[in-house]
């Protein structure tokens, strides 16, 4: 047996198809928004999975850190979703950002700034097991050289 689609879903789908067929404006704006976000995040040293699509995974690796940053982002009014094991492979925790054509350049800049602030906040301290190279170089995301002890990381945690 099968269920029929609700008339509102059919009407919405037909309207969306009409929009897509009639103009490339929204698609172009969506691509521009994704490119702006990716460029802004990359400029601040965030690790992004490659691509041009509007769903952008921001990689953190550590599940607890990823959850703290996502919580801080939400406190700042930016809705993001953290994913960790078993949804993604162990050690590949990430925050997924979904851009739309409705986002303005100012909103995208605010989101990038919120990521920077959230990752620098005391509730989201960097740890040695991040994908930002801190374990091997001792440098933070922003190029400030700090030791594990200065970051509050004990030798047992490293």
Secondary structure, DSSP 8 states (H G I E B T S, - for coil): ------HHHHHHHHHHHHHHHH-SHHHHHHHHHHHHHHHHHHHTT-EE-S-SSSEEEEEEE-HHHHHHHHHHHHHTT---EEE-TTTS-TT-EEEEEE--TT--HHHHHHHHHHHHHHHHSGGG---TTSTTSHHHH-B-TTS-B--TTTTT--TTT-
